[in-house]
């Protein structure tokens, strides 16, 4: 309807202009024109121009109105939830445009729906990736070994606290930093190995090497395992480096080797004596009863020594493994120490050493295994007799310390004493002071066993004081039974 009105208005304007133009042309054909005639012609032309202007204004108004109607229809189309709710255009001529617009909007809406789905999928994948990253970080942090994960540019991706402790960096601020700057000069060799592994990952995907680092002034040995990380399409993504501290393991391995070596040596000595004297008896070298009796006593003494050595080794092993049978009960140390003096007195007299009893009556009791405490006290008294020259003294004392609520047992001798450099090694297995090895036979296990009994089993403490060349004080303190 609006289009028909616009066409009629246009035709009227054209017709008026044709009439006016034709009239003006006919008038201009007369040679004699009066002023009145010219005035009326001008009025006609002016009126026609006014009508034309009004027609143009009307056309412009209709065009603006039609434009608003079309915009309203487009807006309703855009704001509609779907094509089914889109109102049909009122103007038939706008239907093709609206149809094209509807199709285009449907296409855009479909694309927007797809993008929304993709957005949700990406958000889910991002959350899953973030959860996996946190889980991986938690797992890596739970590993006691140092772990370093680097990318294709040798930049740090992940590192756990042990790695940060070894190389002294903050894992919270170290991400995406070059490992060369993080490991500094201490790990320069490791940085070179990681870089070489990245460049040659096509030839090998796993490599194990050994490195030593100076940490807090002491050398530590690490077994370093580097593994390449590949994605689903076998593209290189980075390297995982695991550093396992083998320092303690190497020390334990060395201790085991030394232990076996010492045990073999200590067992060989009495066995060699037993074998030698047994061969002498078999060969008939002992021709009289006195010689044979002497050989028998030597064989018996060496057999007893071998038995004590084996018992000490087994007891230490049982204590360290927690398999030692312990029979704790309330005991008094007075009787135990008196028995120790009785057993040790013959050895002291044989060496002309005065064994002094300074055991004061103590009525307090301790919760302990009687046989183990007896063995510990006897070990200390026997050592005092062994390493005290003839004419010296060894005193066994018992007292109560009310301040610490402990019973103190001390063995004080006037022996050769212990050099200062040997003090820290006294309780090591098979350790014997080099300067004293010729003074008495021994396996070097007595003090270690005594310390295990007092500290590990009875939760007491050892007491050691010595002045080289003047004598030593060995003892132990045990908590009084509540």
DRENDO-1510 file (C-alpha; in Angstrom, 1 decimal, always signed):
<recs>
REC; n; res; u; v; w
REC; 1; UNK; +0.0; +0.0; +0.0 .
REC; 2; UNK; +2.8; +2.3; +0.9 .
REC; 3; UNK; +4.6; +1.6; -2.3 .
REC; 4; UNK; +1.5; +2.3; -4.4 .
REC; 5; UNK; +1.0; +5.7; -2.7 .
REC; 6; UNK; +4.6; +6.6; -3.4 .
REC; 7; UNK; +4.3; +5.7; -7.1 .
REC; 8; UNK; +1.1; +7.8; -7.5 .
REC; 9; UNK; +2.7; +10.8; -5.9 .
REC; 10; UNK; +5.7; +10.4; -8.2 .
REC; 11; UNK; +3.5; +10.2; -11.3 .
REC; 12; UNK; +1.5; +13.4; -10.2 .
REC; 13; UNK; +4.8; +15.3; -9.8 .
REC; 14; UNK; +6.0; +14.2; -13.2 .
REC; 15; UNK; +2.6; +15.1; -14.8 .
REC; 16; UNK; +2.6; +18.6; -13.2 .
REC; 17; UNK; +6.1; +19.2; -14.4 .
REC; 18; UNK; +5.2; +18.2; -17.9 .
REC; 19; UNK; +2.1; +20.4; -18.0 .
REC; 20; UNK; +4.0; +23.4; -16.6 .
REC; 21; UNK; +6.8; +22.8; -19.0 .
REC; 22; UNK; +4.5; +22.5; -22.0 .
REC; 23; UNK; +2.5; +25.6; -21.1 .
REC; 24; UNK; +5.7; +27.6; -20.6 .
REC; 25; UNK; +7.0; +26.5; -24.0 .
REC; 26; UNK; +3.7; +27.5; -25.7 .
REC; 27; UNK; +3.7; +30.9; -24.1 .
REC; 28; UNK; +7.2; +31.5; -25.1 .
REC; 29; UNK; +6.2; +30.9; -28.7 .
REC; 30; UNK; +4.2; +34.3; -28.8 .
REC; 31; UNK; +6.3; +37.2; -29.7 .
REC; 32; UNK; +4.2; +39.8; -28.0 .
REC; 33; UNK; +3.9; +39.1; -24.3 .
REC; 34; UNK; +2.3; +41.4; -21.9 .
REC; 35; UNK; +3.6; +41.9; -18.4 .
REC; 36; UNK; +0.4; +40.6; -17.0 .
REC; 37; UNK; +0.8; +37.4; -18.9 .
REC; 38; UNK; +4.4; +37.0; -17.7 .
REC; 39; UNK; +3.3; +37.6; -14.2 .
REC; 40; UNK; +0.7; +34.9; -14.4 .
REC; 41; UNK; +3.2; +32.6; -15.9 .
REC; 42; UNK; +5.6; +33.2; -13.1 .
REC; 43; UNK; +2.9; +32.5; -10.6 .
REC; 44; UNK; +2.0; +29.2; -12.3 .
REC; 45; UNK; +5.7; +28.2; -12.3 .
REC; 46; UNK; +6.1; +29.1; -8.7 .
REC; 47; UNK; +3.0; +27.2; -7.7 .
REC; 48; UNK; +4.2; +24.2; -9.7 .
REC; 49; UNK; +7.6; +24.4; -8.0 .
REC; 50; UNK; +6.0; +24.6; -4.6 .
REC; 51; UNK; +3.9; +21.6; -5.3 .
REC; 52; UNK; +7.0; +19.7; -6.5 .
REC; 53; UNK; +8.7; +20.7; -3.2 .
REC; 54; UNK; +5.8; +19.5; -1.2 .
REC; 55; UNK; +5.8; +16.2; -3.1 .
REC; 56; UNK; +9.5; +15.8; -2.5 .
REC; 57; UNK; +8.9; +16.4; +1.2 .
REC; 58; UNK; +6.1; +13.9; +1.3 .
REC; 59; UNK; +8.2; +11.4; -0.5 .
REC; 60; UNK; +11.1; +11.9; +2.0 .
REC; 61; UNK; +8.6; +11.5; +4.9 .
REC; 62; UNK; +7.2; +8.3; +3.5 .
REC; 63; UNK; +10.8; +7.0; +2.9 .
REC; 64; UNK; +11.8; +7.7; +6.5 .
REC; 65; UNK; +8.6; +6.1; +7.8 .
REC; 66; UNK; +9.1; +3.1; +5.6 .
REC; 67; UNK; +12.7; +2.9; +6.8 .
REC; 68; UNK; +11.5; +2.9; +10.4 .
REC; 69; UNK; +9.0; +0.2; +9.7 .
REC; 70; UNK; +11.7; -1.9; +8.0 .
REC; 71; UNK; +14.1; -1.4; +10.9 .
REC; 72; UNK; +11.4; -2.4; +13.4 .
REC; 73; UNK; +10.9; -5.6; +11.4 .
REC; 74; UNK; +14.6; -6.3; +11.3 .
REC; 75; UNK; +14.9; -5.6; +15.0 .
REC; 76; UNK; +12.0; -8.0; +15.8 .
REC; 77; UNK; +13.7; -10.5; +13.6 .
REC; 78; UNK; +17.1; -10.1; +15.4 .
REC; 79; UNK; +15.5; -10.2; +18.8 .
REC; 80; UNK; +13.4; -13.2; +18.0 .
REC; 81; UNK; +14.4; -16.6; +19.5 .
REC; 82; UNK; +14.0; -18.4; +16.3 .
REC; 83; UNK; +12.5; -18.4; +12.8 .
REC; 84; UNK; +9.2; -19.8; +14.1 .
REC; 85; UNK; +8.5; -16.7; +16.2 .
REC; 86; UNK; +9.6; -14.2; +13.5 .
REC; 87; UNK; +6.5; -12.0; +12.5 .
REC; 88; UNK; +5.9; -11.8; +8.8 .
REC; 89; UNK; +6.7; -8.4; +7.1 .
REC; 90; UNK; +3.7; -6.1; +6.5 .
REC; 91; UNK; +5.1; -4.9; +3.2 .
REC; 92; UNK; +5.2; -7.6; +0.5 .
REC; 93; UNK; +8.2; -5.9; -1.1 .
REC; 94; UNK; +10.2; -6.4; +2.1 .
REC; 95; UNK; +9.5; -10.1; +2.3 .
REC; 96; UNK; +12.5; -11.2; +0.1 .
REC; 97; UNK; +14.8; -9.0; +2.2 .
REC; 98; UNK; +13.4; -10.3; +5.4 .
REC; 99; UNK; +13.7; -13.9; +4.1 .
REC; 100; UNK; +17.3; -13.4; +3.2 .
REC; 101; UNK; +17.9; -11.7; +6.6 .
REC; 102; UNK; +16.1; -14.5; +8.4 .
REC; 103; UNK; +18.3; -17.1; +6.6 .
REC; 104; UNK; +21.4; -15.1; +7.4 .
REC; 105; UNK; +20.4; -14.8; +11.0 .
REC; 106; UNK; +19.7; -18.5; +11.2 .
REC; 107; UNK; +23.1; -19.2; +9.9 .
REC; 108; UNK; +24.7; -16.8; +12.4 .
REC; 109; UNK; +22.6; -18.3; +15.2 .
REC; 110; UNK; +23.7; -21.8; +14.2 .
REC; 111; UNK; +27.3; -20.7; +14.1 .
REC; 112; UNK; +26.9; -18.9; +17.5 .
REC; 113; UNK; +25.5; -22.2; +18.9 .
REC; 114; UNK; +28.4; -24.1; +17.6 .
REC; 115; UNK; +30.9; -21.6; +19.0 .
REC; 116; UNK; +29.1; -21.8; +22.4 .
REC; 117; UNK; +29.4; -25.5; +22.4 .
REC; 118; UNK; +33.0; -25.3; +21.4 .
REC; 119; UNK; +33.6; -22.7; +24.2 .
REC; 120; UNK; +32.0; -25.0; +26.8 .
REC; 121; UNK; +34.1; -28.0; +25.5 .
REC; 122; UNK; +37.3; -25.8; +25.7 .
REC; 123; UNK; +36.4; -24.7; +29.2 .
REC; 124; UNK; +35.9; -28.4; +30.2 .
REC; 125; UNK; +39.2; -29.3; +28.6 .
REC; 126; UNK; +40.9; -26.4; +30.3 .
REC; 127; UNK; +39.5; -27.4; +33.7 .
REC; 128; UNK; +40.6; -31.0; +33.1 .
REC; 129; UNK; +44.1; -29.9; +32.0 .
REC; 130; UNK; +44.4; -27.7; +35.0 .
REC; 131; UNK; +43.2; -30.5; +37.3 .
REC; 132; UNK; +45.7; -32.9; +35.7 .
REC; 133; UNK; +48.5; -30.3; +36.0 .
REC; 134; UNK; +47.7; -29.8; +39.8 .
REC; 135; UNK; +47.5; -33.6; +40.2 .
REC; 136; UNK; +50.9; -34.0; +38.4 .
REC; 137; UNK; +52.3; -31.3; +40.6 .
REC; 138; UNK; +51.1; -33.0; +43.8 .
REC; 139; UNK; +52.5; -36.3; +42.6 .
REC; 140; UNK; +55.8; -34.8; +41.7 .
REC; 141; UNK; +55.9; -32.9; +45.1 .
REC; 142; UNK; +55.3; -36.2; +46.8 .
REC; 143; UNK; +58.4; -37.8; +45.3 .
REC; 144; UNK; +61.4; -37.8; +47.6 .
REC; 145; UNK; +63.9; -37.6; +44.7 .
REC; 146; UNK; +64.6; -34.3; +43.0 .
REC; 147; UNK; +62.5; -34.0; +39.8 .
REC; 148; UNK; +63.0; -31.4; +37.1 .
REC; 149; UNK; +60.7; -31.1; +34.0 .
REC; 150; UNK; +61.9; -29.0; +31.1 .
REC; 151; UNK; +60.4; -28.1; +27.7 .
REC; 152; UNK; +61.8; -28.0; +24.1 .
REC; 153; UNK; +63.6; -24.8; +24.9 .
REC; 154; UNK; +65.3; -26.1; +28.1 .
REC; 155; UNK; +63.0; -24.0; +30.2 .
REC; 156; UNK; +61.6; -25.2; +33.5 .
REC; 157; UNK; +58.0; -26.5; +33.5 .
REC; 158; UNK; +57.8; -28.2; +36.9 .
REC; 159; UNK; +60.1; -28.8; +39.8 .
REC; 160; UNK; +59.5; -30.4; +43.2 .
REC; 161; UNK; +60.8; -29.1; +46.6 .
REC; 162; UNK; +63.7; -31.6; +46.8 .
REC; 163; UNK; +65.0; -30.2; +43.5 .
REC; 164; UNK; +64.6; -26.7; +44.8 .
REC; 165; UNK; +66.5; -27.6; +48.0 .
REC; 166; UNK; +69.4; -29.2; +46.0 .
REC; 167; UNK; +69.8; -26.3; +43.6 .
REC; 168; UNK; +68.6; -23.4; +45.8 .
REC; 169; UNK; +65.8; -21.8; +43.8 .
REC; 170; UNK; +62.2; -21.0; +44.4 .
REC; 171; UNK; +59.9; -23.3; +42.4 .
REC; 172; UNK; +57.0; -20.8; +42.7 .
REC; 173; UNK; +58.8; -18.2; +40.6 .
REC; 174; UNK; +61.1; -20.5; +38.5 .
REC; 175; UNK; +58.5; -21.6; +35.9 .
REC; 176; UNK; +59.5; -20.8; +32.2 .
REC; 177; UNK; +63.0; -19.8; +33.3 .
REC; 178; UNK; +66.1; -21.3; +31.7 .
REC; 179; UNK; +67.6; -24.2; +33.7 .
REC; 180; UNK; +71.0; -22.7; +32.9 .
REC; 181; UNK; +70.1; -19.7; +35.0 .
REC; 182; UNK; +68.5; -21.8; +37.8 .
REC; 183; UNK; +71.1; -24.5; +38.2 .
REC; 184; UNK; +73.9; -21.9; +37.9 .
REC; 185; UNK; +77.5; -23.2; +38.0 .
REC; 186; UNK; +76.8; -26.0; +40.4 .
REC; 187; UNK; +74.7; -27.9; +37.9 .
REC; 188; UNK; +76.5; -26.8; +34.7 .
REC; 189; UNK; +77.3; -30.4; +33.8 .
REC; 190; UNK; +73.7; -31.5; +34.3 .
REC; 191; UNK; +72.5; -28.6; +32.1 .
REC; 192; UNK; +74.8; -29.7; +29.4 .
REC; 193; UNK; +73.5; -33.3; +29.7 .
REC; 194; UNK; +69.9; -32.1; +29.5 .
REC; 195; UNK; +70.7; -30.0; +26.4 .
REC; 196; UNK; +72.5; -32.9; +24.7 .
REC; 197; UNK; +69.6; -35.2; +25.5 .
REC; 198; UNK; +67.1; -32.7; +23.9 .
REC; 199; UNK; +69.2; -32.4; +20.8 .
REC; 200; UNK; +69.7; -36.2; +20.4 .
REC; 201; UNK; +66.3; -37.4; +21.5 .
REC; 202; UNK; +65.8; -39.2; +18.2 .
REC; 203; UNK; +68.7; -41.6; +19.0 .
REC; 204; UNK; +67.9; -42.3; +22.7 .
REC; 205; UNK; +64.9; -41.6; +24.9 .
REC; 206; UNK; +66.4; -42.5; +28.3 .
REC; 207; UNK; +69.8; -42.0; +29.8 .
REC; 208; UNK; +71.3; -42.6; +33.2 .
REC; 209; UNK; +74.4; -40.8; +34.5 .
REC; 210; UNK; +76.0; -40.1; +37.8 .
REC; 211; UNK; +76.9; -36.6; +39.1 .
REC; 212; UNK; +78.5; -35.2; +42.2 .
REC; 213; UNK; +77.4; -31.9; +43.7 .
REC; 214; UNK; +78.9; -29.9; +46.5 .
REC; 215; UNK; +75.9; -29.2; +48.9 .
REC; 216; UNK; +76.4; -27.3; +52.1 .
REC; 217; UNK; +80.1; -28.1; +52.1 .
REC; 218; UNK; +79.9; -31.8; +51.6 .
REC; 219; UNK; +80.0; -33.9; +48.4 .
REC; 220; UNK; +76.8; -35.8; +47.5 .
REC; 221; UNK; +76.4; -38.3; +44.8 .
REC; 222; UNK; +73.3; -38.4; +42.6 .
REC; 223; UNK; +72.1; -41.0; +40.1 .
REC; 224; UNK; +70.5; -38.9; +37.3 .
REC; 225; UNK; +67.9; -40.4; +35.0 .
REC; 226; UNK; +66.7; -38.3; +32.0 .
REC; 227; UNK; +63.7; -39.4; +30.0 .
REC; 228; UNK; +62.2; -37.8; +26.9 .
REC; 229; UNK; +58.5; -37.0; +26.9 .
REC; 230; UNK; +56.5; -37.5; +23.6 .
REC; 231; UNK; +52.9; -36.5; +22.7 .
REC; 232; UNK; +50.3; -38.7; +21.0 .
REC; 233; UNK; +51.9; -37.9; +17.6 .
REC; 234; UNK; +55.4; -38.9; +18.8 .
REC; 235; UNK; +56.5; -35.3; +18.8 .
REC; 236; UNK; +59.2; -34.3; +21.4 .
REC; 237; UNK; +57.7; -32.3; +24.2 .
REC; 238; UNK; +60.4; -32.1; +26.9 .
REC; 239; UNK; +62.6; -34.0; +29.3 .
REC; 240; UNK; +61.9; -35.3; +32.8 .
REC; 241; UNK; +65.1; -35.4; +35.0 .
REC; 242; UNK; +65.1; -37.4; +38.2 .
REC; 243; UNK; +68.0; -37.1; +40.6 .
REC; 244; UNK; +68.3; -39.9; +43.2 .
REC; 245; UNK; +70.7; -39.2; +46.1 .
REC; 246; UNK; +72.9; -42.2; +46.4 .
REC; 247; UNK; +75.2; -40.8; +49.0 .
REC; 248; UNK; +73.7; -42.6; +51.9 .
REC; 249; UNK; +73.3; -45.8; +49.9 .
REC; 250; UNK; +77.0; -45.7; +48.9 .
REC; 251; UNK; +78.0; -45.1; +52.5 .
REC; 252; UNK; +75.8; -48.1; +53.6 .
REC; 253; UNK; +77.3; -50.2; +50.9 .
REC; 254; UNK; +80.8; -49.3; +52.0 .
REC; 255; UNK; +79.9; -50.0; +55.6 .
REC; 256; UNK; +78.5; -53.4; +54.6 .
REC; 257; UNK; +81.7; -54.2; +52.7 .
REC; 258; UNK; +83.9; -53.0; +55.6 .
REC; 259; UNK; +81.7; -55.0; +58.0 .
REC; 260; UNK; +82.1; -58.2; +56.0 .
REC; 261; UNK; +85.8; -57.5; +55.7 .
REC; 262; UNK; +86.2; -56.9; +59.4 .
REC; 263; UNK; +84.1; -60.0; +60.4 .
REC; 264; UNK; +86.2; -62.2; +58.0 .
REC; 265; UNK; +89.4; -60.8; +59.6 .
REC; 266; UNK; +88.2; -61.2; +63.2 .
REC; 267; UNK; +86.9; -64.7; +62.5 .
REC; 268; UNK; +90.0; -65.8; +60.8 .
REC; 269; UNK; +92.3; -64.9; +63.7 .
REC; 270; UNK; +90.8; -67.3; +66.3 .
REC; 271; UNK; +90.1; -69.9; +63.7 .
REC; 272; UNK; +93.8; -69.8; +62.6 .
REC; 273; UNK; +95.0; -70.3; +66.1 .
REC; 274; UNK; +92.6; -73.2; +66.7 .
REC; 275; UNK; +93.6; -74.8; +63.4 .
REC; 276; UNK; +97.3; -74.4; +64.1 .
REC; 277; UNK; +97.3; -75.9; +67.6 .
REC; 278; UNK; +94.9; -78.7; +66.4 .
REC; 279; UNK; +97.4; -79.5; +63.6 .
REC; 280; UNK; +100.2; -79.6; +66.2 .
REC; 281; UNK; +98.3; -82.0; +68.3 .
REC; 282; UNK; +97.5; -84.2; +65.2 .
REC; 283; UNK; +101.1; -84.2; +64.1 .
REC; 284; UNK; +102.2; -85.3; +67.6 .
REC; 285; UNK; +104.2; -82.1; +68.4 .
REC; 286; UNK; +103.0; -82.1; +72.0 .
REC; 287; UNK; +105.0; -85.0; +73.4 .
REC; 288; UNK; +104.1; -84.5; +77.1 .
REC; 289; UNK; +100.9; -83.9; +79.0 .
REC; 290; UNK; +101.9; -80.3; +80.0 .
REC; 291; UNK; +102.3; -79.2; +76.4 .
REC; 292; UNK; +99.1; -80.9; +75.3 .
REC; 293; UNK; +97.2; -79.3; +78.2 .
REC; 294; UNK; +98.6; -75.9; +77.2 .
REC; 295; UNK; +97.5; -76.5; +73.6 .
REC; 296; UNK; +94.1; -77.6; +74.8 .
REC; 297; UNK; +93.7; -74.4; +76.9 .
REC; 298; UNK; +94.7; -72.2; +73.9 .
REC; 299; UNK; +92.2; -74.0; +71.7 .
REC; 300; UNK; +89.5; -73.6; +74.3 .
REC; 301; UNK; +90.3; -69.9; +74.8 .
REC; 302; UNK; +90.3; -69.2; +71.1 .
REC; 303; UNK; +87.0; -71.1; +70.7 .
REC; 304; UNK; +85.5; -69.0; +73.5 .
REC; 305; UNK; +86.8; -65.9; +71.8 .
REC; 306; UNK; +85.3; -67.0; +68.6 .
REC; 307; UNK; +82.0; -67.7; +70.3 .
REC; 308; UNK; +81.9; -64.3; +72.0 .
REC; 309; UNK; +82.6; -62.6; +68.6 .
REC; 310; UNK; +79.8; -64.5; +66.9 .
REC; 311; UNK; +77.4; -63.7; +69.8 .
REC; 312; UNK; +78.3; -60.0; +69.6 .
REC; 313; UNK; +77.8; -59.9; +65.9 .
REC; 314; UNK; +74.5; -61.6; +66.2 .
REC; 315; UNK; +73.3; -59.4; +69.1 .
REC; 316; UNK; +74.2; -56.2; +67.2 .
REC; 317; UNK; +72.4; -57.5; +64.1 .
REC; 318; UNK; +69.3; -58.4; +66.1 .
REC; 319; UNK; +69.2; -55.0; +67.9 .
REC; 320; UNK; +69.6; -53.1; +64.6 .
REC; 321; UNK; +66.9; -55.1; +62.9 .
REC; 322; UNK; +64.5; -55.0; +65.9 .
REC; 323; UNK; +64.5; -58.7; +66.3 .
REC; 324; UNK; +66.3; -58.9; +69.7 .
REC; 325; UNK; +64.3; -60.6; +72.4 .
REC; 326; UNK; +64.1; -58.3; +75.4 .
REC; 327; UNK; +62.9; -59.2; +78.8 .
REC; 328; UNK; +62.5; -55.9; +80.7 .
REC; 329; UNK; +61.5; -55.9; +84.3 .
REC; 330; UNK; +62.2; -53.9; +87.5 .
REC; 331; UNK; +65.8; -54.6; +88.5 .
REC; 332; UNK; +68.3; -53.1; +91.0 .
REC; 333; UNK; +71.8; -52.3; +89.7 .
REC; 334; UNK; +73.6; -53.0; +93.0 .
REC; 335; UNK; +73.4; -56.8; +92.6 .
REC; 336; UNK; +74.3; -56.7; +88.9 .
REC; 337; UNK; +77.4; -54.6; +89.5 .
REC; 338; UNK; +78.5; -56.8; +92.4 .
REC; 339; UNK; +78.4; -59.8; +90.1 .
REC; 340; UNK; +80.4; -57.9; +87.5 .
REC; 341; UNK; +83.1; -57.2; +90.1 .
REC; 342; UNK; +83.3; -60.9; +91.1 .
REC; 343; UNK; +83.6; -62.0; +87.5 .
REC; 344; UNK; +86.3; -59.4; +86.6 .
REC; 345; UNK; +88.4; -59.7; +89.7 .
REC; 346; UNK; +90.5; -62.6; +88.6 .
REC; 347; UNK; +91.6; -60.7; +85.4 .
REC; 348; UNK; +92.4; -57.7; +87.4 .
REC; 349; UNK; +94.6; -59.7; +89.9 .
REC; 350; UNK; +96.3; -61.4; +87.0 .
REC; 351; UNK; +97.5; -58.0; +85.7 .
REC; 352; UNK; +98.2; -56.6; +89.2 .
REC; 353; UNK; +95.4; -54.0; +88.8 .
REC; 354; UNK; +93.5; -52.8; +91.8 .
REC; 355; UNK; +89.7; -53.1; +91.1 .
REC; 356; UNK; +88.0; -50.8; +93.6 .
REC; 357; UNK; +84.4; -51.1; +94.6 .
REC; 358; UNK; +82.6; -47.7; +95.0 .
REC; 359; UNK; +79.1; -49.0; +94.6 .
REC; 360; UNK; +76.9; -47.0; +97.0 .
REC; 361; UNK; +73.6; -48.6; +98.1 .
REC; 362; UNK; +70.9; -47.4; +95.7 .
REC; 363; UNK; +67.3; -48.4; +96.3 .
REC; 364; UNK; +65.9; -47.0; +93.1 .
REC; 365; UNK; +65.2; -49.5; +90.4 .
REC; 366; UNK; +65.2; -49.3; +86.6 .
REC; 367; UNK; +63.1; -51.1; +84.0 .
REC; 368; UNK; +65.7; -53.1; +82.1 .
REC; 369; UNK; +66.8; -56.5; +80.7 .
REC; 370; UNK; +69.1; -57.7; +83.5 .
REC; 371; UNK; +71.4; -59.8; +81.2 .
REC; 372; UNK; +71.9; -56.9; +78.8 .
REC; 373; UNK; +72.8; -54.4; +81.5 .
REC; 374; UNK; +75.2; -57.0; +83.1 .
REC; 375; UNK; +76.9; -57.5; +79.7 .
REC; 376; UNK; +77.2; -53.7; +79.2 .
REC; 377; UNK; +78.8; -53.2; +82.6 .
REC; 378; UNK; +81.1; -56.1; +82.2 .
REC; 379; UNK; +82.3; -54.8; +78.8 .
REC; 380; UNK; +83.2; -51.5; +80.3 .
REC; 381; UNK; +85.1; -53.0; +83.3 .
REC; 382; UNK; +86.9; -55.5; +81.0 .
REC; 383; UNK; +88.1; -52.7; +78.7 .
REC; 384; UNK; +89.3; -50.8; +81.7 .
REC; 385; UNK; +91.4; -53.8; +82.9 .
REC; 386; UNK; +92.7; -54.5; +79.3 .
REC; 387; UNK; +94.0; -50.9; +78.7 .
REC; 388; UNK; +95.4; -50.2; +82.2 .
REC; 389; UNK; +99.0; -51.0; +82.8 .
REC; 390; UNK; +100.1; -53.2; +85.7 .
REC; 391; UNK; +99.9; -51.4; +89.0 .
REC; 392; UNK; +97.0; -49.2; +87.9 .
REC; 393; UNK; +93.5; -48.9; +89.3 .
REC; 394; UNK; +90.0; -49.3; +88.0 .
REC; 395; UNK; +87.0; -48.1; +90.0 .
REC; 396; UNK; +83.3; -49.1; +89.5 .
REC; 397; UNK; +80.9; -46.6; +91.0 .
REC; 398; UNK; +77.1; -46.3; +91.2 .
REC; 399; UNK; +75.2; -43.1; +92.1 .
REC; 400; UNK; +71.8; -41.4; +91.7 .
REC; 401; UNK; +71.5; -38.0; +89.9 .
REC; 402; UNK; +68.4; -36.4; +91.4 .
REC; 403; UNK; +68.5; -33.5; +88.9 .
REC; 404; UNK; +68.1; -35.8; +85.8 .
REC; 405; UNK; +66.3; -38.6; +87.7 .
REC; 406; UNK; +68.9; -41.1; +86.5 .
REC; 407; UNK; +71.1; -43.8; +87.9 .
REC; 408; UNK; +74.8; -43.3; +86.9 .
REC; 409; UNK; +77.2; -46.2; +86.4 .
REC; 410; UNK; +80.9; -45.1; +85.9 .
REC; 411; UNK; +84.1; -47.1; +85.3 .
REC; 412; UNK; +87.1; -44.9; +86.0 .
REC; 413; UNK; +90.6; -46.2; +85.2 .
REC; 414; UNK; +94.2; -44.9; +85.2 .
REC; 415; UNK; +95.0; -46.5; +81.8 .
REC; 416; UNK; +96.5; -45.2; +78.6 .
REC; 417; UNK; +93.6; -43.0; +77.6 .
REC; 418; UNK; +92.3; -42.3; +74.2 .
REC; 419; UNK; +93.8; -39.8; +71.6 .
REC; 420; UNK; +91.4; -36.9; +70.8 .
REC; 421; UNK; +91.3; -37.9; +67.1 .
REC; 422; UNK; +89.9; -41.3; +68.0 .
REC; 423; UNK; +87.1; -40.2; +70.3 .
REC; 424; UNK; +84.5; -39.8; +67.5 .
REC; 425; UNK; +85.2; -43.3; +66.2 .
REC; 426; UNK; +85.0; -45.2; +69.5 .
REC; 427; UNK; +81.5; -46.7; +69.0 .
REC; 428; UNK; +82.0; -47.7; +65.4 .
REC; 429; UNK; +81.9; -51.4; +64.6 .
REC; 430; UNK; +85.3; -53.1; +64.7 .
REC; 431; UNK; +87.1; -49.8; +65.5 .
REC; 432; UNK; +90.2; -50.1; +67.7 .
REC; 433; UNK; +92.6; -47.4; +68.6 .
REC; 434; UNK; +95.7; -48.0; +66.5 .
REC; 435; UNK; +98.1; -47.2; +69.3 .
REC; 436; UNK; +96.4; -49.8; +71.6 .
REC; 437; UNK; +96.1; -52.8; +69.3 .
REC; 438; UNK; +99.1; -54.5; +70.8 .
REC; 439; UNK; +98.0; -54.1; +74.4 .
REC; 440; UNK; +95.1; -56.5; +74.3 .
REC; 441; UNK; +93.1; -58.7; +71.9 .
REC; 442; UNK; +89.6; -57.5; +70.9 .
REC; 443; UNK; +87.1; -57.4; +68.0 .
REC; 444; UNK; +86.1; -53.7; +68.3 .
REC; 445; UNK; +82.4; -54.7; +68.9 .
REC; 446; UNK; +82.1; -54.3; +72.7 .
REC; 447; UNK; +81.6; -50.6; +72.8 .
REC; 448; UNK; +79.2; -50.6; +69.8 .
REC; 449; UNK; +77.1; -53.4; +71.4 .
REC; 450; UNK; +77.1; -51.5; +74.8 .
REC; 451; UNK; +75.9; -48.3; +73.1 .
REC; 452; UNK; +73.1; -50.2; +71.3 .
REC; 453; UNK; +72.0; -51.8; +74.5 .
REC; 454; UNK; +72.0; -48.6; +76.5 .
REC; 455; UNK; +70.7; -46.1; +74.0 .
REC; 456; UNK; +68.6; -48.1; +71.5 .
REC; 457; UNK; +67.0; -50.6; +73.9 .
REC; 458; UNK; +66.9; -48.8; +77.3 .
REC; 459; UNK; +66.7; -45.2; +76.1 .
REC; 460; UNK; +69.7; -44.2; +78.3 .
REC; 461; UNK; +72.9; -42.4; +77.4 .
REC; 462; UNK; +76.6; -43.2; +77.2 .
REC; 463; UNK; +79.2; -41.3; +79.1 .
REC; 464; UNK; +82.8; -41.0; +77.8 .
REC; 465; UNK; +85.7; -38.8; +79.1 .
REC; 466; UNK; +89.3; -39.5; +78.4 .
REC; 467; UNK; +92.7; -37.8; +78.7 .
REC; 468; UNK; +95.4; -39.4; +76.6 .
REC; 469; UNK; +98.1; -41.0; +78.7 .
REC; 470; UNK; +96.2; -40.5; +82.0 .
REC; 471; UNK; +93.1; -42.6; +81.9 .
REC; 472; UNK; +89.5; -42.8; +80.9 .
REC; 473; UNK; +86.0; -42.7; +82.3 .
REC; 474; UNK; +83.3; -44.8; +80.6 .
REC; 475; UNK; +79.8; -45.2; +81.9 .
REC; 476; UNK; +76.1; -45.0; +81.2 .
REC; 477; UNK; +73.0; -43.3; +82.7 .
REC; 478; UNK; +69.6; -45.0; +82.8 .
REC; 479; UNK; +66.2; -43.4; +83.8 .
REC; 480; UNK; +64.9; -44.4; +87.1 .
REC; 481; UNK; +61.7; -46.4; +87.1 .
REC; 482; UNK; +58.7; -44.3; +88.0 .
</recs>
